[in-house]
Amino acid sequence: MVTDPKTSASLDLAAIRDDQLSQLSRGLIGSEVLRIATEIRALAAQGHSVCNLTVGDFDPREFRPPDRLLAGVQKALANGHTNYPPSNGTLELRQAVTRFYAREFGLEYPIGSVLVAGGARPLIYATYRALVDPGDRVAYPVPSWNNNHYCYLTGAEGVPLEVARASAFHPTPDQVRAVLPGIRLLALNTPLNPTGTAIDPDALAEICRDLVAENQRRLTRGERPVLLDSSFECRLSDLRDVTVEDGRLEFIGRDGRPVFGHTDVCDTDLATAFSERDARDFVREFRRAKAEQMATAEFLDDAAAFHAFRLEMHHKLRARLDRLYQGIVALRARGLPVDAVAPEGTLYLSARMDLFGRALDGARMERNEDIRKALLTGAGIAVVPFQAFGLAREDGWFRMSVGAASLEAIDQGIGRLGAMLERMA
């Protein structure tokens, strides 16, 4: 039931029939992470301790923003920056972004090529809209973050590439080569959300060479190129040059080979994106209101403060990821049916709970969802199954995120997990 604050009239959302909604909205799939969050809040309200490893963001209680940035926000508010920022971001921040990229990466971009937006989702959706027509085929690994949803929203035909631990949960060159001739967009990301693993550099180089060869064939036939929608932490150091030719973005690798396409060049803290329609459009995402944008502009210009903050973030992330990984490895050493992949980037860890066929309090586990519920209710550990990221295969893999977890909460969660597994042995 929802109440209109102006009229006090009530609207029963449950009474809305499917035929009153658009065809697009009827096919939408809700967020698995948000659904799990509701369960976590309910348990916490009942007084249960929960190690929340579901949040793909940073809890400011664990990862406090730098004092210099917070003070800058207060200063900007006091100076009257309380209204909406311009739709393309404040000029001050856009200028600061160009200086940041010149200073940190040696890359020069004109101010007209910088766009500041709120949140990654609308930017990725806009990228799909700009590049993909209804019926176009888009290839992406599963598990991966939201590519299946963007395909649905744009009318694209998704081509999911099931990945496995053997290839660090990234597509192999053979998998990509098999689908290249028929796709419009190839979506890759390393390190990957949800797995926290990085693609093998040799495999990535081979995929890029195949992409170049495919586009050379398409160019001779006058066909649209296959585009690369990607986020590579190592990409900037791997590229020798970036140019624009005939409206297409051209990356020149260290070996001198060109790679055409749309790409998102990013490291841990920054992300950029280029669209085929205007390859010079350089998209930078900051989750900031106007005062925060003004403060961020000043903060980015302070190289020493930025580097100190980034180093602090990396140390905190590494401490939590290592503690979680080592805890699971220790349980495995005790003969318990768990495993994990050493983290290689971002705030994520891939863990496997091989509890299929086992029972907890009379409930037998047959699916990842059964295991997830058992972990939450039996051990107070909240995780997200790979099924939330498009994977159909049921083999016990889960995403664990340390963005909202303290070291103490991780230790306690691992202790409860060990006790639960011992009960099930």
GUDREN-393293 format. One record per residue (C-alpha): residue in three letters; x negated, y negated, z. Coordinates in steps of 0.1 Angstrom, whole numbers. Layout:
REM residues N
LUMLUM, resn, c1, c2, c3
LUMLUM, ALA, X, Y, Z
...
//
This chain:
REM residues 425
LUMLUM, resn, c1, c2, c3
LUMLUM, MET, 0, 0, 0
LUMLUM, VAL, -14, -34, -10
LUMLUM, THR, 0, -68, 2
LUMLUM, ASP, -1, -99, -19
LUMLUM, PRO, -16, -126, 4
LUMLUM, LYS, 4, -154, -13
LUMLUM, THR, 39, -138, -12
LUMLUM, SER, 35, -111, 15
LUMLUM, ALA, 51, -87, -10
LUMLUM, SER, 39, -51, -9
LUMLUM, LEU, 29, -29, -38
LUMLUM, ASP, 28, 8, -35
LUMLUM, LEU, -1, 18, -57
LUMLUM, ALA, 8, 55, -54
LUMLUM, ALA, 41, 46, -71
LUMLUM, ILE, 24, 35, -103
LUMLUM, ARG, 29, 61, -130
LUMLUM, ASP, 2, 71, -154
LUMLUM, ASP, 23, 60, -184
LUMLUM, GLN, 22, 25, -170
LUMLUM, LEU, -16, 24, -174
LUMLUM, SER, -38, 21, -205
LUMLUM, GLN, -51, 53, -221
LUMLUM, LEU, -87, 41, -211
LUMLUM, SER, -79, 37, -175
LUMLUM, ARG, -61, 71, -173
LUMLUM, GLY, -93, 88, -183
LUMLUM, LEU, -116, 70, -158
LUMLUM, ILE, -135, 92, -133
LUMLUM, GLY, -139, 78, -98
LUMLUM, SER, -173, 73, -81
LUMLUM, GLU, -184, 105, -63
LUMLUM, VAL, -208, 84, -41
LUMLUM, LEU, -180, 61, -30
LUMLUM, ARG, -158, 92, -22
LUMLUM, ILE, -186, 106, -1
LUMLUM, ALA, -191, 73, 16
LUMLUM, THR, -155, 75, 29
LUMLUM, GLU, -162, 108, 45
LUMLUM, ILE, -193, 94, 61
LUMLUM, ARG, -174, 65, 76
LUMLUM, ALA, -148, 88, 90
LUMLUM, LEU, -174, 110, 107
LUMLUM, ALA, -193, 79, 121
LUMLUM, ALA, -160, 65, 135
LUMLUM, GLN, -156, 98, 154
LUMLUM, GLY, -190, 93, 170
LUMLUM, HIS, -209, 119, 149
LUMLUM, SER, -246, 112, 139
LUMLUM, VAL, -251, 111, 102
LUMLUM, CYS, -283, 108, 83
LUMLUM, ASN, -270, 90, 52
LUMLUM, LEU, -291, 99, 22
LUMLUM, THR, -264, 89, -4
LUMLUM, VAL, -270, 52, -8
LUMLUM, GLY, -288, 41, -40
LUMLUM, ASP, -297, 7, -25
LUMLUM, PHE, -316, -7, 4
LUMLUM, ASP, -301, -13, 38
LUMLUM, PRO, -314, -46, 50
LUMLUM, ARG, -317, -32, 86
LUMLUM, GLU, -344, -9, 72
LUMLUM, PHE, -358, -30, 44
LUMLUM, ARG, -354, -66, 55
LUMLUM, PRO, -357, -92, 27
LUMLUM, PRO, -388, -114, 32
LUMLUM, ASP, -384, -143, 56
LUMLUM, ARG, -397, -167, 30
LUMLUM, LEU, -369, -157, 6
LUMLUM, LEU, -342, -159, 34
LUMLUM, ALA, -354, -193, 44
LUMLUM, GLY, -353, -204, 8
LUMLUM, VAL, -317, -193, 5
LUMLUM, GLN, -308, -215, 36
LUMLUM, LYS, -327, -244, 21
LUMLUM, ALA, -309, -240, -12
LUMLUM, LEU, -275, -240, 5
LUMLUM, ALA, -284, -271, 25
LUMLUM, ASN, -293, -288, -8
LUMLUM, GLY, -258, -282, -21
LUMLUM, HIS, -263, -251, -42
LUMLUM, THR, -230, -236, -31
LUMLUM, ASN, -212, -232, -64
LUMLUM, TYR, -214, -206, -92
LUMLUM, PRO, -247, -204, -110
LUMLUM, PRO, -247, -209, -148
LUMLUM, SER, -235, -178, -167
LUMLUM, ASN, -270, -171, -180
LUMLUM, GLY, -287, -179, -146
LUMLUM, THR, -302, -210, -132
LUMLUM, LEU, -328, -227, -153
LUMLUM, GLU, -352, -226, -124
LUMLUM, LEU, -350, -188, -121
LUMLUM, ARG, -352, -182, -158
LUMLUM, GLN, -384, -202, -160
LUMLUM, ALA, -398, -184, -130
LUMLUM, VAL, -391, -151, -146
LUMLUM, THR, -411, -161, -177
LUMLUM, ARG, -440, -172, -155
LUMLUM, PHE, -438, -140, -135
LUMLUM, TYR, -441, -118, -166
LUMLUM, ALA, -470, -139, -179
LUMLUM, ARG, -488, -137, -146
LUMLUM, GLU, -481, -100, -138
LUMLUM, PHE, -481, -84, -172
LUMLUM, GLY, -496, -108, -197
LUMLUM, LEU, -463, -110, -216
LUMLUM, GLU, -450, -143, -230
LUMLUM, TYR, -413, -148, -235
LUMLUM, PRO, -395, -181, -244
LUMLUM, ILE, -370, -194, -219
LUMLUM, GLY, -342, -189, -244
LUMLUM, SER, -348, -151, -242
LUMLUM, VAL, -341, -148, -205
LUMLUM, LEU, -307, -140, -191
LUMLUM, VAL, -299, -136, -154
LUMLUM, ALA, -269, -115, -145
LUMLUM, GLY, -253, -99, -114
LUMLUM, GLY, -258, -62, -112
LUMLUM, ALA, -271, -36, -135
LUMLUM, ARG, -238, -20, -145
LUMLUM, PRO, -224, -49, -166
LUMLUM, LEU, -258, -53, -183
LUMLUM, ILE, -260, -16, -192
LUMLUM, TYR, -223, -16, -204
LUMLUM, ALA, -230, -47, -225
LUMLUM, THR, -260, -29, -240
LUMLUM, TYR, -239, 1, -250
LUMLUM, ARG, -213, -22, -264
LUMLUM, ALA, -239, -41, -284
LUMLUM, LEU, -256, -10, -298
LUMLUM, VAL, -230, 18, -300
LUMLUM, ASP, -198, 20, -321
LUMLUM, PRO, -170, 44, -313
LUMLUM, GLY, -179, 78, -325
LUMLUM, ASP, -216, 72, -324
LUMLUM, ARG, -236, 100, -306
LUMLUM, VAL, -257, 91, -275
LUMLUM, ALA, -282, 116, -261
LUMLUM, TYR, -292, 115, -225
LUMLUM, PRO, -305, 139, -198
LUMLUM, VAL, -282, 154, -172
LUMLUM, PRO, -284, 146, -144
LUMLUM, SER, -288, 109, -150
LUMLUM, TRP, -270, 78, -138
LUMLUM, ASN, -237, 68, -154
LUMLUM, ASN, -246, 75, -191
LUMLUM, ASN, -215, 98, -193
LUMLUM, HIS, -193, 70, -181
LUMLUM, TYR, -207, 44, -205
LUMLUM, CYS, -202, 68, -234
LUMLUM, TYR, -165, 72, -223
LUMLUM, LEU, -160, 34, -220
LUMLUM, THR, -175, 27, -254
LUMLUM, GLY, -159, 56, -272
LUMLUM, ALA, -193, 72, -279
LUMLUM, GLU, -198, 109, -282
LUMLUM, GLY, -221, 119, -254
LUMLUM, VAL, -248, 145, -261
LUMLUM, PRO, -259, 157, -227
LUMLUM, LEU, -293, 173, -225
LUMLUM, GLU, -294, 197, -195
LUMLUM, VAL, -328, 194, -178
LUMLUM, ALA, -345, 216, -152
LUMLUM, ARG, -372, 215, -126
LUMLUM, ALA, -397, 230, -150
LUMLUM, SER, -398, 198, -170
LUMLUM, ALA, -395, 176, -139
LUMLUM, PHE, -358, 171, -148
LUMLUM, HIS, -366, 153, -180
LUMLUM, PRO, -358, 163, -216
LUMLUM, THR, -385, 182, -234
LUMLUM, PRO, -397, 171, -268
LUMLUM, ASP, -380, 202, -283
LUMLUM, GLN, -346, 192, -268
LUMLUM, VAL, -349, 157, -281
LUMLUM, ARG, -361, 168, -315
LUMLUM, ALA, -331, 190, -320
LUMLUM, VAL, -306, 161, -316
LUMLUM, LEU, -326, 132, -331
LUMLUM, PRO, -311, 134, -367
LUMLUM, GLY, -276, 129, -355
LUMLUM, ILE, -278, 104, -327
LUMLUM, ARG, -276, 66, -325
LUMLUM, LEU, -290, 61, -290
LUMLUM, LEU, -315, 80, -269
LUMLUM, ALA, -313, 71, -232
LUMLUM, LEU, -344, 80, -211
LUMLUM, ASN, -355, 68, -177
LUMLUM, THR, -387, 75, -157
LUMLUM, PRO, -388, 78, -127
LUMLUM, LEU, -353, 92, -130
LUMLUM, ASN, -322, 84, -109
LUMLUM, PRO, -311, 108, -94
LUMLUM, THR, -342, 130, -93
LUMLUM, GLY, -371, 106, -84
LUMLUM, THR, -393, 124, -108
LUMLUM, ALA, -415, 111, -137
LUMLUM, ILE, -417, 124, -172
LUMLUM, ASP, -449, 139, -184
LUMLUM, PRO, -469, 113, -203
LUMLUM, ASP, -478, 137, -231
LUMLUM, ALA, -441, 147, -235
LUMLUM, LEU, -431, 111, -236
LUMLUM, ALA, -457, 104, -263
LUMLUM, GLU, -445, 133, -284
LUMLUM, ILE, -408, 121, -281
LUMLUM, CYS, -419, 86, -292
LUMLUM, ARG, -438, 100, -322
LUMLUM, ASP, -407, 120, -332
LUMLUM, LEU, -386, 89, -328
LUMLUM, VAL, -409, 69, -351
LUMLUM, ALA, -408, 97, -377
LUMLUM, GLU, -370, 99, -376
LUMLUM, ASN, -367, 61, -380
LUMLUM, GLN, -391, 61, -409
LUMLUM, ARG, -369, 86, -427
LUMLUM, ARG, -338, 65, -419
LUMLUM, LEU, -354, 33, -431
LUMLUM, THR, -362, 48, -464
LUMLUM, ARG, -325, 59, -467
LUMLUM, GLY, -312, 25, -456
LUMLUM, GLU, -296, 40, -425
LUMLUM, ARG, -293, 25, -390
LUMLUM, PRO, -323, 35, -368
LUMLUM, VAL, -320, 56, -337
LUMLUM, LEU, -325, 33, -307
LUMLUM, LEU, -343, 40, -274
LUMLUM, ASP, -325, 28, -243
LUMLUM, SER, -351, 33, -217
LUMLUM, SER, -367, 23, -184
LUMLUM, PHE, -403, 32, -181
LUMLUM, GLU, -423, 23, -150
LUMLUM, CYS, -455, 28, -170
LUMLUM, ARG, -443, 13, -203
LUMLUM, LEU, -460, -21, -200
LUMLUM, SER, -494, -6, -195
LUMLUM, ASP, -489, 19, -223
LUMLUM, LEU, -480, -7, -249
LUMLUM, ARG, -506, -26, -269
LUMLUM, ASP, -482, -51, -286
LUMLUM, VAL, -446, -60, -290
LUMLUM, THR, -433, -77, -322
LUMLUM, VAL, -400, -83, -339
LUMLUM, GLU, -397, -73, -376
LUMLUM, ASP, -366, -77, -397
LUMLUM, GLY, -344, -79, -366
LUMLUM, ARG, -358, -47, -351
LUMLUM, LEU, -379, -46, -320
LUMLUM, GLU, -413, -30, -327
LUMLUM, PHE, -435, -16, -299
LUMLUM, ILE, -471, -9, -308
LUMLUM, GLY, -487, 18, -286
LUMLUM, ARG, -523, 21, -277
LUMLUM, ASP, -528, 45, -306
LUMLUM, GLY, -515, 19, -330
LUMLUM, ARG, -483, 38, -338
LUMLUM, PRO, -450, 17, -340
LUMLUM, VAL, -419, 26, -320
LUMLUM, PHE, -387, 9, -331
LUMLUM, GLY, -356, 5, -309
LUMLUM, HIS, -339, -10, -280
LUMLUM, THR, -357, -6, -247
LUMLUM, ASP, -357, -16, -211
LUMLUM, VAL, -392, -22, -198
LUMLUM, CYS, -393, -21, -161
LUMLUM, ASP, -414, -13, -130
LUMLUM, THR, -402, -8, -95
LUMLUM, ASP, -391, -44, -90
LUMLUM, LEU, -382, -58, -124
LUMLUM, ALA, -362, -47, -154
LUMLUM, THR, -358, -62, -189
LUMLUM, ALA, -337, -52, -218
LUMLUM, PHE, -338, -59, -256
LUMLUM, SER, -308, -56, -279
LUMLUM, GLU, -309, -48, -316
LUMLUM, ARG, -285, -77, -324
LUMLUM, ASP, -310, -102, -310
LUMLUM, ALA, -342, -84, -302
LUMLUM, ARG, -356, -115, -285
LUMLUM, ASP, -329, -114, -259
LUMLUM, PHE, -347, -104, -227
LUMLUM, VAL, -324, -94, -200
LUMLUM, ARG, -334, -97, -163
LUMLUM, GLU, -312, -86, -135
LUMLUM, PHE, -311, -103, -101
LUMLUM, ARG, -283, -96, -77
LUMLUM, ARG, -281, -132, -65
LUMLUM, ALA, -256, -161, -61
LUMLUM, LYS, -268, -196, -70
LUMLUM, ALA, -286, -203, -37
LUMLUM, GLU, -303, -169, -39
LUMLUM, GLN, -313, -175, -75
LUMLUM, MET, -329, -209, -65
LUMLUM, ALA, -347, -192, -36
LUMLUM, THR, -358, -163, -58
LUMLUM, ALA, -373, -187, -83
LUMLUM, GLU, -396, -202, -56
LUMLUM, PHE, -404, -168, -42
LUMLUM, LEU, -415, -153, -76
LUMLUM, ASP, -439, -182, -80
LUMLUM, ASP, -456, -174, -48
LUMLUM, ALA, -478, -145, -60
LUMLUM, ALA, -493, -138, -26
LUMLUM, ALA, -459, -136, -8
LUMLUM, PHE, -444, -114, -36
LUMLUM, HIS, -473, -90, -36
LUMLUM, ALA, -473, -87, 2
LUMLUM, PHE, -435, -80, 2
LUMLUM, ARG, -438, -54, -26
LUMLUM, LEU, -467, -37, -7
LUMLUM, GLU, -446, -36, 24
LUMLUM, MET, -416, -21, 5
LUMLUM, HIS, -438, 6, -11
LUMLUM, HIS, -453, 16, 23
LUMLUM, LYS, -418, 19, 39
LUMLUM, LEU, -405, 39, 10
LUMLUM, ARG, -435, 62, 9
LUMLUM, ALA, -433, 68, 46
LUMLUM, ARG, -396, 78, 44
LUMLUM, LEU, -399, 99, 12
LUMLUM, ASP, -429, 118, 26
LUMLUM, ARG, -412, 124, 59
LUMLUM, LEU, -382, 138, 42
LUMLUM, TYR, -402, 159, 17
LUMLUM, GLN, -425, 173, 44
LUMLUM, GLY, -395, 181, 66
LUMLUM, ILE, -379, 202, 39
LUMLUM, VAL, -412, 219, 30
LUMLUM, ALA, -416, 228, 67
LUMLUM, LEU, -381, 244, 67
LUMLUM, ARG, -390, 264, 35
LUMLUM, ALA, -422, 276, 52
LUMLUM, ARG, -400, 291, 80
LUMLUM, GLY, -383, 312, 53
LUMLUM, LEU, -352, 291, 51
LUMLUM, PRO, -335, 287, 17
LUMLUM, VAL, -344, 251, 9
LUMLUM, ASP, -368, 234, -15
LUMLUM, ALA, -378, 200, -27
LUMLUM, VAL, -398, 183, -54
LUMLUM, ALA, -425, 159, -44
LUMLUM, PRO, -412, 124, -50
LUMLUM, GLU, -429, 104, -78
LUMLUM, GLY, -411, 71, -78
LUMLUM, THR, -380, 51, -68
LUMLUM, LEU, -362, 58, -35
LUMLUM, TYR, -350, 93, -44
LUMLUM, LEU, -359, 129, -36
LUMLUM, SER, -346, 161, -53
LUMLUM, ALA, -338, 189, -29
LUMLUM, ARG, -323, 223, -34
LUMLUM, MET, -301, 241, -9
LUMLUM, ASP, -297, 277, -21
LUMLUM, LEU, -268, 286, 1
LUMLUM, PHE, -245, 302, -25
LUMLUM, GLY, -227, 332, -11
LUMLUM, ARG, -234, 322, 25
LUMLUM, ALA, -208, 311, 50
LUMLUM, LEU, -206, 284, 77
LUMLUM, ASP, -178, 287, 103
LUMLUM, GLY, -160, 311, 80
LUMLUM, ALA, -162, 289, 49
LUMLUM, ARG, -180, 306, 21
LUMLUM, MET, -201, 285, -3
LUMLUM, GLU, -196, 290, -40
LUMLUM, ARG, -203, 256, -55
LUMLUM, ASN, -225, 226, -49
LUMLUM, GLU, -195, 207, -34
LUMLUM, ASP, -191, 235, -8
LUMLUM, ILE, -227, 231, 2
LUMLUM, ARG, -225, 193, 3
LUMLUM, LYS, -196, 195, 27
LUMLUM, ALA, -214, 220, 49
LUMLUM, LEU, -244, 198, 51
LUMLUM, LEU, -223, 169, 61
LUMLUM, THR, -201, 186, 87
LUMLUM, GLY, -227, 212, 99
LUMLUM, ALA, -259, 192, 99
LUMLUM, GLY, -248, 156, 97
LUMLUM, ILE, -268, 151, 65
LUMLUM, ALA, -250, 132, 36
LUMLUM, VAL, -263, 139, 1
LUMLUM, VAL, -250, 136, -35
LUMLUM, PRO, -248, 167, -57
LUMLUM, PHE, -263, 165, -92
LUMLUM, GLN, -227, 171, -105
LUMLUM, ALA, -221, 134, -96
LUMLUM, PHE, -246, 126, -124
LUMLUM, GLY, -231, 146, -152
LUMLUM, LEU, -246, 180, -146
LUMLUM, ALA, -223, 210, -150
LUMLUM, ARG, -247, 236, -138
LUMLUM, GLU, -242, 248, -102
LUMLUM, ASP, -276, 256, -88
LUMLUM, GLY, -278, 238, -55
LUMLUM, TRP, -297, 206, -64
LUMLUM, PHE, -289, 173, -47
LUMLUM, ARG, -301, 137, -47
LUMLUM, MET, -314, 123, -14
LUMLUM, SER, -320, 86, -11
LUMLUM, VAL, -340, 70, 17
LUMLUM, GLY, -328, 34, 11
LUMLUM, ALA, -305, 34, 42
LUMLUM, ALA, -324, 59, 64
LUMLUM, SER, -348, 53, 93
LUMLUM, LEU, -377, 76, 100
LUMLUM, GLU, -359, 86, 133
LUMLUM, ALA, -327, 94, 114
LUMLUM, ILE, -346, 116, 89
LUMLUM, ASP, -364, 135, 117
LUMLUM, GLN, -331, 141, 135
LUMLUM, GLY, -313, 151, 102
LUMLUM, ILE, -341, 176, 94
LUMLUM, GLY, -338, 191, 129
LUMLUM, ARG, -300, 195, 126
LUMLUM, LEU, -304, 210, 91
LUMLUM, GLY, -329, 236, 104
LUMLUM, ALA, -305, 245, 132
LUMLUM, MET, -276, 249, 108
LUMLUM, LEU, -297, 271, 85
LUMLUM, GLU, -309, 293, 113
LUMLUM, ARG, -272, 299, 123
LUMLUM, MET, -265, 310, 87
LUMLUM, ALA, -295, 333, 84
//
